[in-house]
Amino acid sequence: MKRIAVLLTFVLFLCACQPTPEEEVVIHKNEGTLEQQLAATPVPDYLEETGANTLRLSLNVPERVQENFDGNAVGGHLYIEMDAEVEIPNVEKVSVLRGQVGYEPEKAAERIAKLLLGDGPYTRPGHSERAYAEVHLAFYQKWLEALDQKPYGPAADYDAIRNEVQQHLDAYAESYRMATGENDHPSQPWTGSFDDAKEAISISSGEKGIGMHNGDASNFTYGAGSHPSFGGWMDHPRGPRNEEERQWLHNAADFANGLGFARVIPQYINDADEMTRMRYSVETGFESGYKVFSLLPVYEGIPVYPYVTMYGSDTGRQAAGVPFARNLDQEEIFGTLYNGEVVQLQWRSPFTVTQVENENVPLLPFERIMEIFKRQVFMSVYLDAGYDMTYKVTGIQFSYMRVQVPNSDEYRLVPVWDFIGYVVYDWEATPGEKAISQAFFERMSILTINAVDGSVIDRYLGY
């Protein structure tokens, strides 16, 4: 559950060199090639030949790719084991969209406040350290009582889970005991104006409240009542397990769609306490009643994924002289459900489309995308010296990614291909067992390729 944001320019992506191929794979963006491609009109010959009316058929995209290959990466040897489902939206054309971060800055705050909080009167929400600690104390006490009913799973795992929950409980008990009220503040009448788009807005009405950064909904938050705080994107996400969970996830999508930022579709739902179960692979016996969820914004039938780039090894990246960079924030929506109702929601960097730059941009065939991946993945991965690595590619996804327009505060949504999966390091965590890292399985992209010109996009840099 990591969230990172930055505004960066849309310039040349530099990568390591390999022997010069007969044909250049990565198009140099500083020569204006991408700008020309974005403005080009596709030649629909292949559509006429095949009679295709979907993107999958027109680009000759298979349902699944199964292939293994390997080569030298920066610092070591990289193995690719690919058994990947290829996801592509069922659309007939792909547009390049241009716009800004935020939603109707002069109207969003007032419209959303009335939608979620009613006509008022509104107040600036207060804060109480003890009240905050009490909510979390009750949550972890309930969890501990469920654990004490009987040990679940192996004794060592049970003890580890119980100790972790006890530590949380003790920490909030100490926070409650030490609360002096110095940082408390009572609710105040809302006297601010919705017309001032530069003002940060945080208001409530009874048990519900909303907040907006800079008054333009570039970071929107919603909360209802007193509930424990849960994060958004899940390290171990899953889909609905039953019809009730499926309905709950659709409730969350309906709630978000009602706000009018963008059309959204359900993505994941999970128990709020599932991370502990997954970490120890043992049933805890605790059902909190809370569900965390994530939704995907969709533009013209194409989703936006908030991925970051998987470099392989941060240490290897530093050794290769590549500096760290902050991730260009992509639009994302996540929150918490309780008894089927949205009680917490965060909408980060909603995007407002201001124009369509190209209604039907030409795209590279999938075969070409695969050729680029097989070359470029070895230039983009940085390994610790002497340690080999295996990338297990489990999915290939077509989506939109937001990139910044050069010398501008505007952005484009351009079509990209992401190769997702997880890492297996070639060293033994325990005798006879390799270390496997799946912590960011649904959050990181092994490689992101521009579907228009075939250039590699570093999601940390945003170009």
C-alpha positions in Angstrom: 0.0 0.0 0.0 2.3 2.6 -1.2 1.4 5.9 -2.7 3.8 8.2 -4.3 3.2 11.4 -6.5 5.3 13.8 -8.6 5.2 16.1 -11.6 8.1 15.4 -14.0 8.8 16.2 -17.7 8.2 13.9 -20.6 11.7 13.4 -22.0 14.1 10.7 -23.2 14.3 7.4 -21.3 17.9 6.3 -20.9 18.8 2.7 -20.6 21.8 0.4 -20.6 23.5 -0.5 -23.9 23.6 -3.9 -25.6 25.1 -4.9 -28.9 23.7 -2.7 -31.7 20.8 -4.5 -33.3 19.9 -4.4 -37.0 16.7 -2.4 -36.1 16.4 0.1 -33.3 13.8 -1.2 -30.8 13.3 1.9 -28.6 12.3 5.0 -30.4 14.1 8.1 -29.2 11.5 10.3 -27.8 13.5 13.5 -27.9 13.4 13.4 -31.7 9.7 14.2 -31.6 8.8 10.7 -33.0 6.2 10.1 -30.3 4.5 13.5 -31.0 4.3 12.6 -34.7 2.8 9.1 -33.9 0.2 10.5 -31.5 -1.0 12.8 -34.3 -1.0 10.1 -37.0 -4.0 8.4 -38.5 -3.9 4.6 -38.3 -4.0 2.6 -41.6 -6.9 0.2 -41.2 -5.7 -2.4 -43.8 -5.5 -5.1 -41.2 -9.0 -4.5 -40.1 -10.2 -4.9 -43.7 -8.3 -8.1 -44.2 -9.4 -9.8 -41.0 -12.8 -8.2 -40.6 -11.9 -7.7 -36.9 -14.0 -5.4 -34.8 -12.1 -5.7 -31.5 -8.7 -4.6 -30.3 -7.5 -8.1 -29.6 -8.2 -9.3 -33.1 -6.8 -6.2 -34.8 -3.5 -6.3 -32.9 -3.3 -10.1 -33.1 -3.2 -10.5 -29.3 -3.3 -14.1 -28.0 -5.3 -15.1 -24.9 -2.1 -16.4 -23.2 1.7 -16.3 -23.7 3.8 -19.2 -22.4 7.6 -18.8 -23.1 10.9 -19.0 -21.2 14.1 -17.2 -22.1 17.1 -15.7 -20.3 20.0 -13.3 -20.7 22.5 -11.0 -19.0 21.1 -8.1 -17.1 22.9 -5.3 -15.3 24.8 -7.0 -12.5 23.8 -10.6 -13.1 21.8 -13.2 -15.1 18.1 -12.8 -15.6 15.6 -15.6 -16.3 12.2 -15.0 -17.6 9.5 -17.6 -17.1 6.3 -16.4 -18.7 2.9 -18.0 -18.3 0.8 -14.9 -18.7 -2.9 -14.2 -19.4 -3.1 -11.3 -21.8 -5.7 -8.7 -20.8 -7.0 -6.2 -23.3 -10.2 -4.2 -23.3 -12.9 -5.0 -25.8 -12.8 -1.7 -27.7 -12.7 -1.0 -31.4 -10.3 2.0 -31.2 -7.9 3.7 -28.8 -7.8 7.5 -28.3 -5.1 9.7 -26.9 -6.6 11.9 -24.3 -5.4 15.2 -22.8 -6.4 16.9 -19.6 -5.6 18.0 -16.0 -5.4 16.5 -12.6 -8.5 17.5 -10.5 -12.2 17.6 -11.1 -14.1 20.9 -11.9 -12.1 22.8 -9.3 -14.6 25.6 -9.0 -17.6 23.2 -8.5 -16.3 19.9 -7.1 -16.3 20.8 -3.4 -19.8 22.2 -3.2 -21.3 19.5 -5.4 -19.7 16.6 -3.6 -20.4 18.1 -0.2 -24.1 18.3 -1.0 -24.1 14.8 -2.5 -22.5 13.1 0.5 -23.2 15.4 3.4 -26.5 17.1 2.5 -27.1 20.8 2.5 -25.4 21.4 5.8 -24.7 23.3 8.0 -21.1 22.1 7.7 -18.4 22.2 10.3 -14.7 21.8 10.3 -14.1 18.4 12.0 -12.5 18.2 15.4 -9.9 15.8 16.7 -9.5 13.8 19.9 -6.5 11.7 20.6 -8.4 9.6 23.1 -11.4 9.1 20.8 -9.1 7.9 18.0 -7.2 5.5 20.3 -10.5 4.2 21.7 -11.8 3.2 18.2 -8.6 1.2 17.5 -8.5 -0.3 21.0 -12.0 -1.8 20.5 -11.0 -3.2 17.1 -7.8 -5.0 18.4 -9.5 -6.1 21.6 -12.2 -7.9 19.5 -9.5 -9.5 17.4 -7.6 -10.7 20.5 -10.7 -12.1 22.1 -11.3 -14.1 18.9 -7.8 -15.5 18.9 -8.1 -16.5 22.6 -11.1 -18.7 21.9 -8.8 -21.4 20.5 -5.4 -21.6 18.7 -5.6 -21.6 15.0 -3.0 -23.3 12.9 0.5 -24.2 14.1 1.4 -23.0 17.6 4.3 -20.9 16.4 2.2 -19.1 13.8 -0.6 -18.6 16.3 1.8 -17.1 18.9 3.3 -14.8 16.2 -0.2 -13.5 15.2 -1.3 -13.1 18.8 1.9 -11.2 19.7 1.4 -8.9 16.8 -2.2 -8.1 17.7 -1.2 -7.6 21.3 1.5 -5.2 20.3 -1.1 -3.1 18.4 -3.4 -3.2 21.4 -0.7 -2.2 23.8 0.4 0.7 21.6 -3.1 2.2 21.4 -3.6 1.6 25.1 -0.5 3.6 25.7 -1.7 6.3 23.3 -5.0 6.5 25.2 -3.2 6.7 28.5 -0.7 9.3 27.4 -3.3 11.5 25.6 -3.1 14.9 27.1 -5.5 16.7 24.8 -2.9 19.2 23.8 -3.4 18.3 20.1 -7.2 18.1 20.4 -9.4 20.6 18.8 -13.2 20.9 18.8 -15.4 21.1 15.7 -15.8 24.6 14.3 -18.5 26.1 12.2 -17.6 26.1 8.5 -17.2 29.6 7.3 -15.1 29.0 4.2 -16.3 29.5 0.6 -16.6 26.8 -2.0 -15.8 29.4 -4.6 -12.1 29.6 -3.6 -10.5 26.7 -5.6 -7.1 27.2 -3.9 -8.4 26.6 -0.4 -7.9 23.1 1.2 -11.3 21.9 2.3 -12.1 19.6 5.2 -15.7 19.7 6.4 -18.2 17.4 8.1 -21.9 17.2 8.8 -22.7 15.0 11.7 -20.9 11.6 11.4 -19.7 12.1 7.8 -16.9 14.2 6.4 -15.0 15.0 3.2 -11.6 16.5 2.5 -10.0 17.9 -0.7 -6.5 19.0 -1.3 -6.3 22.6 -2.6 -10.0 22.6 -3.2 -9.7 20.9 -6.6 -10.2 17.2 -5.5 -6.6 16.3 -6.6 -6.7 14.2 -3.4 -10.3 13.5 -2.3 -11.1 11.7 1.0 -14.4 10.6 2.5 -15.2 9.2 6.0 -18.4 8.2 7.7 -18.5 7.7 11.5 -15.7 6.4 13.8 -13.9 3.4 12.2 -10.4 2.0 12.3 -8.1 3.4 9.6 -7.2 0.9 6.8 -5.0 1.4 3.8 -5.9 1.1 0.2 -4.1 -1.1 -2.3 -3.6 -4.6 -0.9 -0.3 -6.5 -1.1 -2.3 -9.7 -1.4 -5.5 -8.7 -3.2 -8.3 -11.1 -4.1 -11.7 -10.9 -5.7 -15.1 -11.5 -4.1 -15.5 -15.0 -2.6 -19.3 -15.0 -2.6 -22.4 -13.1 -3.8 -22.5 -10.9 -0.8 -18.9 -9.7 -1.3 -19.6 -9.2 -5.0 -22.5 -7.0 -4.1 -20.5 -5.0 -1.6 -17.8 -4.4 -4.2 -20.4 -3.2 -6.7 -21.8 -0.9 -3.9 -18.4 0.7 -3.7 -18.2 1.2 -7.5 -21.7 2.7 -7.5 -20.7 5.1 -4.7 -17.6 6.2 -6.5 -19.4 6.5 -9.8 -21.9 8.8 -8.1 -19.2 11.3 -7.4 -18.7 11.8 -11.1 -14.9 12.0 -11.3 -14.7 9.2 -13.8 -16.3 5.9 -14.6 -14.9 3.2 -12.4 -15.2 -0.6 -12.3 -14.7 -3.0 -9.4 -11.2 -4.5 -9.0 -10.4 -6.1 -5.6 -12.1 -6.7 -2.3 -10.5 -8.3 0.8 -11.0 -8.7 4.5 -9.4 -5.9 6.4 -7.5 -8.4 8.5 -6.5 -10.6 5.6 -2.9 -9.4 5.5 -2.1 -11.1 8.8 -3.7 -14.4 7.5 -1.7 -14.2 4.3 1.5 -13.3 6.1 1.4 -16.4 8.3 -0.8 -18.6 6.0 -3.0 -19.5 8.9 -6.7 -18.9 9.8 -7.0 -16.4 12.6 -10.6 -17.0 13.6 -11.3 -13.3 13.5 -13.9 -11.6 11.3 -13.8 -7.9 11.7 -16.7 -7.2 9.3 -14.5 -4.6 7.5 -13.6 -5.0 3.8 -11.0 -3.0 2.0 -11.5 -2.5 -1.7 -9.9 -0.9 -4.8 -11.6 0.3 -8.0 -10.2 1.1 -11.4 -10.9 4.4 -13.3 -11.9 3.8 -16.9 -11.7 6.1 -19.9 -13.4 5.1 -23.1 -13.4 1.5 -22.0 -9.7 1.4 -21.0 -8.6 1.1 -17.4 -5.8 3.0 -15.6 -3.5 0.9 -13.3 -1.5 2.7 -10.6 1.6 0.6 -11.1 5.2 1.5 -10.3 8.3 0.0 -12.1 10.0 -3.1 -10.7 13.7 -2.6 -11.1 14.8 -5.9 -9.7 17.1 -4.8 -6.9 17.4 -1.3 -5.4 20.9 -2.1 -4.4 21.8 -3.2 -7.9 20.2 -0.1 -9.3 22.3 2.1 -7.0 25.5 0.2 -7.9 24.7 0.8 -11.6 24.6 4.6 -10.9 20.9 5.0 -11.5 19.4 7.5 -9.0 16.1 7.0 -7.2 13.1 8.9 -8.4 9.6 9.5 -7.1 6.8 7.8 -8.9 4.5 9.9 -11.2 1.2 9.5 -9.4 -1.5 7.7 -11.4 -5.2 7.9 -10.6 -6.4 5.3 -8.0 -9.4 4.7 -5.8 -9.5 2.6 -2.6 -11.3 2.5 0.7 -13.2 0.5 3.3 -16.6 -1.1 3.5 -18.5 -2.0 6.6 -21.8 -3.9 6.4 -21.9 -3.1 2.7 -21.6 0.7 3.2 -18.6 2.8 2.1 -17.2 4.2 5.4 -13.8 5.4 4.0 -12.8 6.4 0.5 -9.7 7.9 -1.1 -9.5 9.1 -4.7 -6.1 10.1 -5.6 -5.4 12.4 -8.6 -8.7 12.2 -10.5 -8.2 13.2 -14.1 -10.3 15.6 -16.1 -10.2 15.1 -19.9 -10.1 18.5 -21.7 -9.6 17.3 -25.3 -9.1 14.2 -27.5 -5.8 14.6 -29.3 -6.3 11.6 -31.5 -9.6 9.6 -31.8 -7.9 6.5 -33.2 -4.2 6.4 -32.7 -2.1 3.7 -34.6 -0.8 0.9 -32.4 2.0 -1.6 -32.7 1.0 -5.2 -33.2 1.4 -7.4 -30.2 4.1 -9.4 -31.8 6.2 -6.2 -32.0 5.5 -5.5 -28.3 6.8 -9.0 -27.4 10.0 -8.4 -29.4 10.6 -5.2 -27.6 10.0 -6.8 -24.2 12.5 -9.6 -24.9 15.2 -7.1 -25.6 14.5 -4.3 -23.2 13.8 -6.3 -20.0 17.5 -7.1 -19.8 18.4 -3.4 -20.1 16.0 -2.3 -17.4 16.7 -4.8 -14.6 19.4 -4.1 -12.0 20.7 -7.1 -9.9 23.0 -7.4 -7.0 26.4 -8.5 -8.3 26.7 -12.2 -8.2 23.0 -12.9 -7.6 20.8 -14.2 -10.5 17.1 -13.6 -10.6 14.0 -15.0 -12.2 11.0 -13.0 -13.2 7.7 -14.9 -13.2 5.5 -13.1 -15.7 1.9 -13.9 -14.8 0.0 -11.2 -16.7 0.3 -8.8 -19.6 -2.2 -5.9 -19.5 -3.2 -3.1 -21.9 -4.2 0.1 -20.2 -3.9 3.9 -20.1 -1.0 5.6 -18.3 -0.8 9.2 -17.5 2.3 11.0 -18.7 3.1 14.7 -18.5 3.0 17.0 -21.5 6.4 18.6 -21.8 6.6 22.1 -20.4 3.0 22.0 -19.3 0.8 21.3 -16.3 -1.3 19.1 -18.5 -1.1 15.3 -19.0 -1.9 12.7 -21.6 -3.4 9.3 -21.2 -1.5 7.1 -23.6 -2.0 3.4 -24.2 0.7 1.1 -22.7 1.4 -2.6 -22.1 2.5 -3.7 -18.6 4.2 -7.0 -17.9 3.4 -8.0 -14.3 4.5 -10.8 -12.0 6.9 -11.5 -9.2 10.5 -12.2 -8.4 12.4 -15.4 -7.4 15.9 -14.6 -6.2 18.6 -17.2 -6.7 19.7 -17.6 -3.1 18.5 -19.9 -0.3 16.4 -18.4 2.5 16.3 -21.8 4.1 18.3 -24.9 3.0 16.9 -26.2 -0.3 14.4 -23.4 -0.7 14.8 -20.2 -2.8 13.5 -16.9 -1.5 10.4 -15.7 -3.2 9.2 -12.1 -3.1 5.5 -11.5 -4.1 4.9 -8.5 -1.8 4.1 -6.1 -4.6 2.7 -8.7 -7.0 -0.3 -6.5 -8.0 1.4 -3.2 -7.6 4.5 -3.3 -9.8 5.2 -3.6 -13.5 8.3 -5.5 -14.7 8.3 -3.4 -17.9 5.9 -0.8 -19.3 6.0 -0.4 -23.1 4.3 2.5 -25.0 1.7 0.8 -27.3 2.1 3.6 -29.8 5.8 3.9 -30.5 7.3 0.9 -28.5 9.4 3.1 -26.2 10.0 1.9 -22.6 8.3 4.0 -19.9 9.8 4.3 -16.5 6.8 4.6 -14.2 8.9 6.3 -11.5 9.8 9.1 -14.0 6.6 9.1 -15.9 8.2 9.1 -19.4 
